[in-house]
Amino acid sequence: MNRTVQTRWAATAAAIACIAPAALIATPAAAAETGTLTVTVFEDRYADARFDPSLTTTAGQSDTLRSSGSVFVQDSAGNWFGTDAESTGEYVFDGIALGEAKVYTADPNSYESVAFFLTDGEQATTMPHTAFSFAGGTYLYAGGDGRLTNWSASRDHVGEGTVTVGAESTARIGMTAVTASVKVLAPGTGTPDASLADVGFVANGEQIESKLVWDGVTYYPTRASLVPNGLGITVTPADGFVVDSVVAHNSVSWPAQELTVLERDGTYYVDTTELPLYFDRAEFSVQLREAVVLTGKDECKEGGWATSDAPVFANQGQCVSFFASATRGNS
């Protein structure tokens, strides 16, 4: 190697040596932004899917903060956390990633017995039941800064909700054991007969299927409990029958109290705030009658049009026109 080449290599090596400390030393990654999520869990004893301890049922019950049991969070980065309630009844999760997170709270029993929902005071969002298992999580000691890392946990029958974590965020979870049942009553006798109608349940804007229980005549929802917001039933009578009336009463506490039922667009809703207990049941009774079907335009007269169930007419003229059109169509 001639001197010139040696000189170039030496110069190059010196240059690399000069820049290496600045260029090759790793720069620490920026820490992910984190925030705090404070969760409260309450028993919705005044059954309206909102937290307001100033309201009281006829049995003297009001909404109560729940401080037993753990709450769990999986943050937007996939990290798992769990904690128990502080003396204030709050579950505090600090140092969790910003963004959308999943929050979980466990059923107080070893089976599905309650319904959970997130509420902002105006709207309620149902928390469906699920199960989870994780390892490598962090347990946050309530009332202090202690943390247990590499923690694992699993739970069955937990409510799952979605929250958004900011610098300082809150979430409120409601718990209820309210449910409902339905008996369909035959015309004339008033005898329960489940074969005369199909029944469904509605709660918090969701359609919920029904099931017959052991007695063969009582419909229950396929969920153990229902969010007490817009709780009602749908009824589809068998051919030849229509709904005559729907009434409801509570069935757990005694004496039974009649509940207000309102019909809107074919759905019969009950006022759940009239239930004395938060684990009470709204028991609906649906009385059917035989459908009135007119056979000719003469039956439209003298108010007969108003008695027709199939079809329903707005006035006598519409009734007469219906049969006149049918006659022309058959001629």
C-alpha positions as CSV (number, residue, x, y, z in Angstrom):
1,M,0.0,0.0,0.0
2,N,1.6,3.4,-1.0
3,R,1.7,6.3,1.3
4,T,-1.0,8.2,-0.4
5,V,-3.5,5.4,0.1
6,Q,-2.3,4.9,3.7
7,T,-2.8,8.6,4.3
8,R,-6.4,8.5,3.0
9,W,-7.3,5.5,5.2
10,A,-5.9,7.1,8.2
11,A,-7.8,10.3,7.5
12,T,-11.0,8.3,7.0
13,A,-10.5,6.3,10.2
14,A,-9.9,9.5,12.2
15,A,-13.1,11.1,10.8
16,I,-15.2,8.0,11.7
17,A,-13.7,8.1,15.2
18,C,-14.7,11.7,15.6
19,I,-18.3,11.2,14.5
20,A,-19.0,7.8,16.1
21,P,-19.8,9.1,19.6
22,A,-22.5,11.4,18.3
23,A,-23.9,9.2,15.6
24,L,-23.8,5.7,17.1
25,I,-25.0,6.4,20.7
26,A,-28.7,5.3,20.9
27,T,-31.2,8.0,21.8
28,P,-33.8,6.9,24.4
29,A,-37.3,6.4,22.9
30,A,-39.8,9.1,23.8
31,A,-42.0,7.8,26.6
32,A,-45.6,7.0,25.6
33,E,-48.1,9.6,26.8
34,T,-50.2,8.4,29.7
35,G,-53.2,9.5,31.7
36,T,-55.4,8.7,34.7
37,L,-58.8,6.9,34.6
38,T,-61.0,7.1,37.7
39,V,-63.8,4.5,37.7
40,T,-66.9,4.4,40.0
41,V,-69.3,1.4,40.2
42,F,-72.8,1.8,41.6
43,E,-75.8,-0.3,42.3
44,D,-78.7,1.2,40.4
45,R,-81.2,0.7,43.2
46,Y,-83.5,3.5,41.8
47,A,-83.8,1.7,38.5
48,D,-83.3,4.4,35.9
49,A,-79.8,3.7,34.5
50,R,-78.4,6.9,36.1
51,F,-76.5,7.6,39.4
52,D,-78.5,9.9,41.7
53,P,-78.6,8.9,45.3
54,S,-81.2,11.6,46.1
55,L,-83.9,9.5,44.5
56,T,-85.6,6.8,46.6
57,T,-87.9,3.8,45.7
58,T,-91.1,3.0,47.6
59,A,-89.0,0.5,49.6
60,G,-86.6,3.2,50.6
61,Q,-83.7,2.2,48.4
62,S,-81.4,4.6,46.6
63,D,-78.4,4.4,44.4
64,T,-75.3,3.2,46.3
65,L,-71.6,3.2,45.4
66,R,-70.1,-0.3,45.3
67,S,-66.6,-0.7,46.7
68,S,-66.3,-4.5,46.7
69,G,-64.6,-6.4,43.9
70,S,-61.9,-5.4,41.5
71,V,-62.0,-3.4,38.3
72,F,-59.7,-4.1,35.4
73,V,-58.5,-2.1,32.4
74,Q,-56.7,-3.0,29.2
75,D,-55.3,0.2,27.8
76,S,-54.8,1.2,24.1
77,A,-51.3,-0.2,24.2
78,G,-52.6,-3.6,25.2
79,N,-51.3,-3.4,28.8
80,W,-53.5,-4.9,31.6
81,F,-54.1,-3.3,35.0
82,G,-56.3,-4.1,38.0
83,T,-57.1,-2.4,41.2
84,D,-59.5,-2.3,44.1
85,A,-61.5,0.6,45.5
86,E,-60.0,3.4,47.5
87,S,-61.7,4.7,50.6
88,T,-63.7,7.1,48.4
89,G,-65.1,4.2,46.5
90,E,-63.1,5.2,43.4
91,Y,-60.9,2.8,41.3
92,V,-57.9,4.8,40.1
93,F,-55.8,3.8,37.2
94,D,-52.8,6.1,36.6
95,G,-50.0,5.8,34.1
96,I,-52.1,4.1,31.4
97,A,-51.9,4.8,27.7
98,L,-54.1,7.5,26.2
99,G,-56.8,6.5,23.8
100,E,-59.5,3.8,23.7
101,A,-59.4,1.3,26.5
102,K,-61.5,-1.6,27.7
103,V,-62.8,-1.6,31.3
104,Y,-64.1,-4.7,33.1
105,T,-65.9,-5.4,36.3
106,A,-66.9,-8.8,37.6
107,D,-70.3,-10.2,38.4
108,P,-70.7,-10.5,42.2
109,N,-71.7,-14.2,41.8
110,S,-69.9,-17.1,40.1
111,Y,-72.5,-17.0,37.3
112,E,-74.2,-14.2,35.2
113,S,-76.6,-12.6,37.7
114,V,-76.5,-8.9,36.9
115,A,-76.3,-6.5,34.0
116,F,-73.6,-3.8,33.8
117,F,-73.7,-0.5,31.9
118,L,-71.7,2.6,31.4
119,T,-73.6,5.8,32.0
120,D,-72.8,9.5,31.5
121,G,-75.9,10.6,33.2
122,E,-77.9,11.0,30.0
123,Q,-77.2,7.8,28.0
124,A,-76.5,4.2,29.1
125,T,-74.3,1.8,27.1
126,T,-74.8,-1.9,27.9
127,M,-71.6,-3.8,28.9
128,P,-71.9,-7.3,27.5
129,H,-70.8,-10.2,29.6
130,T,-67.5,-11.9,28.6
131,A,-64.4,-13.5,30.2
132,F,-60.7,-12.7,30.2
133,S,-57.3,-14.0,31.2
134,F,-53.9,-12.2,31.1
135,A,-50.3,-12.4,32.3
136,G,-47.7,-9.8,32.6
137,G,-50.1,-7.2,33.9
138,T,-49.8,-4.6,36.7
139,Y,-51.8,-4.5,39.9
140,L,-52.2,-1.0,41.3
141,Y,-52.4,-0.9,45.1
142,A,-55.4,1.2,46.2
143,G,-54.6,4.3,48.2
144,G,-50.9,4.5,47.3
145,D,-48.2,4.3,44.6
146,G,-47.4,0.6,45.1
147,R,-47.4,-1.6,42.0
148,L,-47.2,-5.3,41.5
149,T,-45.7,-6.1,38.1
150,N,-45.8,-9.4,36.1
151,W,-49.2,-10.0,37.6
152,S,-51.7,-12.4,36.1
153,A,-55.5,-12.7,36.5
154,S,-58.5,-14.3,34.9
155,R,-62.3,-13.8,35.4
156,D,-65.5,-15.3,34.1
157,H,-68.8,-13.4,33.9
158,V,-67.5,-9.8,33.6
159,G,-69.1,-6.8,32.0
160,E,-66.9,-5.2,29.2
161,G,-67.1,-1.6,28.3
162,T,-65.2,0.9,26.1
163,V,-63.9,4.2,27.5
164,T,-61.6,6.9,26.2
165,V,-58.6,7.7,28.4
166,G,-57.3,11.3,28.4
167,A,-55.0,13.1,30.8
168,E,-57.7,13.0,33.5
169,S,-60.8,10.8,32.7
170,T,-63.7,9.3,34.5
171,A,-66.1,6.4,33.9
172,R,-69.2,5.4,35.8
173,I,-70.4,1.8,35.7
174,G,-73.9,0.9,36.8
175,M,-75.0,-2.6,38.0
176,T,-78.6,-3.9,38.1
177,A,-80.4,-7.1,38.8
178,V,-83.8,-6.0,37.3
179,T,-85.5,-8.4,35.0
180,A,-88.9,-9.1,33.5
181,S,-91.3,-11.9,32.6
182,V,-94.4,-12.3,30.5
183,K,-97.5,-14.5,30.5
184,V,-99.9,-14.5,27.5
185,L,-103.5,-15.0,28.5
186,A,-106.1,-16.7,26.3
187,P,-109.3,-14.9,25.3
188,G,-112.3,-15.6,27.5
189,T,-110.7,-17.8,30.1
190,G,-107.6,-15.7,30.9
191,T,-105.6,-19.0,31.1
192,P,-101.8,-18.6,30.4
193,D,-101.0,-20.1,27.0
194,A,-97.6,-19.4,25.5
195,S,-98.6,-20.9,22.1
196,L,-100.9,-17.9,21.4
197,A,-98.1,-15.3,20.9
198,D,-94.4,-14.8,20.3
199,V,-92.8,-12.5,22.9
200,G,-89.5,-10.5,22.9
201,F,-87.9,-8.2,25.3
202,V,-86.4,-4.7,24.8
203,A,-83.9,-3.0,27.1
204,N,-81.7,0.0,26.5
205,G,-82.5,0.0,22.8
206,E,-81.6,-3.7,22.3
207,Q,-83.9,-6.5,21.2
208,I,-83.5,-9.5,23.5
209,E,-84.8,-13.0,22.7
210,S,-87.1,-14.8,25.1
211,K,-87.2,-18.3,26.5
212,L,-89.9,-20.4,28.2
213,V,-89.1,-21.5,31.7
214,W,-90.0,-24.7,33.5
215,D,-93.7,-24.0,33.8
216,G,-94.1,-23.8,30.0
217,V,-96.2,-20.7,30.1
218,T,-93.9,-17.9,31.4
219,Y,-91.4,-16.1,29.1
220,Y,-88.1,-14.8,30.5
221,P,-85.4,-12.9,28.7
222,T,-82.3,-14.9,27.6
223,R,-80.2,-12.6,29.8
224,A,-80.2,-12.8,33.5
225,S,-80.8,-9.1,34.0
226,L,-81.8,-6.1,31.9
227,V,-80.6,-2.5,31.9
228,P,-83.5,-0.5,33.3
229,N,-83.7,2.0,30.4
230,G,-86.6,1.6,28.0
231,L,-87.4,-1.8,29.3
232,G,-90.4,-3.4,27.6
233,I,-91.8,-6.3,25.6
234,T,-93.0,-7.0,22.0
235,V,-95.9,-9.3,21.4
236,T,-96.8,-10.9,18.1
237,P,-100.1,-12.8,18.5
238,A,-100.9,-15.9,16.5
239,D,-103.2,-15.6,13.5
240,G,-106.8,-14.7,14.6
241,F,-105.7,-13.0,17.8
242,V,-104.8,-9.4,18.8
243,V,-103.6,-7.8,22.0
244,D,-106.5,-6.5,24.1
245,S,-104.5,-5.2,27.1
246,V,-101.1,-5.3,28.8
247,V,-100.6,-4.8,32.5
248,A,-97.6,-5.3,34.8
249,H,-96.7,-5.5,38.4
250,N,-93.6,-6.2,40.4
251,S,-93.2,-9.8,41.6
252,V,-90.3,-10.0,44.1
253,S,-91.4,-7.7,46.9
254,W,-94.8,-8.0,48.6
255,P,-97.4,-6.7,48.3
256,A,-97.2,-6.6,44.6
257,Q,-97.4,-3.1,43.1
258,E,-99.0,-2.3,39.7
259,L,-96.5,-0.7,37.3
260,T,-97.3,1.9,34.7
261,V,-97.2,0.5,31.1
262,L,-97.1,2.7,28.0
263,E,-97.4,1.5,24.4
264,R,-95.2,3.1,21.7
265,D,-95.1,1.7,18.2
266,G,-96.2,-1.7,19.2
267,T,-93.8,-2.1,22.2
268,Y,-95.1,-2.0,25.7
269,Y,-92.8,-0.2,28.1
270,V,-92.8,-0.4,31.9
271,D,-91.7,2.4,34.3
272,T,-88.8,0.7,36.1
273,T,-88.5,3.4,38.7
274,E,-91.7,2.1,40.2
275,L,-89.9,-1.2,41.1
276,P,-89.3,-1.2,44.9
277,L,-86.0,-3.3,44.7
278,Y,-83.2,-3.3,42.3
279,F,-83.3,-7.1,41.9
280,D,-87.1,-6.9,41.3
281,R,-88.9,-8.3,38.3
282,A,-91.5,-6.6,36.1
283,E,-94.1,-9.3,35.4
284,F,-96.2,-8.5,32.3
285,S,-99.6,-10.1,31.6
286,V,-100.8,-9.9,28.0
287,Q,-104.5,-10.4,27.5
288,L,-105.5,-11.5,24.0
289,R,-108.8,-11.4,22.3
290,E,-110.1,-12.8,19.0
291,A,-109.5,-10.5,16.1
292,V,-112.5,-8.7,14.6
293,V,-112.6,-9.2,10.8
294,L,-115.4,-7.5,8.9
295,T,-116.8,-9.4,5.9
296,G,-118.6,-6.6,3.9
297,K,-119.2,-2.9,3.5
298,D,-122.5,-3.0,5.4
299,E,-120.6,-3.9,8.5
300,C,-118.7,-0.6,8.2
301,K,-121.8,1.3,9.2
302,E,-122.7,2.6,12.7
303,G,-119.1,2.6,13.9
304,G,-118.4,-1.0,12.8
305,W,-115.4,0.2,10.9
306,A,-113.7,1.2,14.2
307,T,-114.0,-2.4,15.5
308,S,-112.0,-4.0,12.6
309,D,-108.6,-5.4,13.6
310,A,-107.6,-6.7,10.1
311,P,-107.3,-4.3,8.5
312,V,-107.6,-1.3,10.7
313,F,-109.6,1.6,9.1
314,A,-109.3,5.3,9.7
315,N,-112.9,6.1,9.1
316,Q,-116.1,4.6,7.6
317,G,-115.4,5.8,4.1
318,Q,-112.1,4.0,4.0
319,C,-113.8,0.9,5.2
320,V,-116.5,1.0,2.5
321,S,-113.9,1.8,-0.2
322,F,-111.9,-1.3,0.9
323,F,-114.8,-3.6,0.3
324,A,-115.9,-1.8,-2.9
325,S,-112.4,-2.3,-4.3
326,A,-112.4,-5.9,-3.3
327,T,-115.8,-6.4,-5.0
328,R,-114.6,-4.8,-8.3
329,G,-111.4,-6.8,-8.2
330,N,-113.4,-10.0,-8.1
331,S,-115.9,-9.1,-10.8
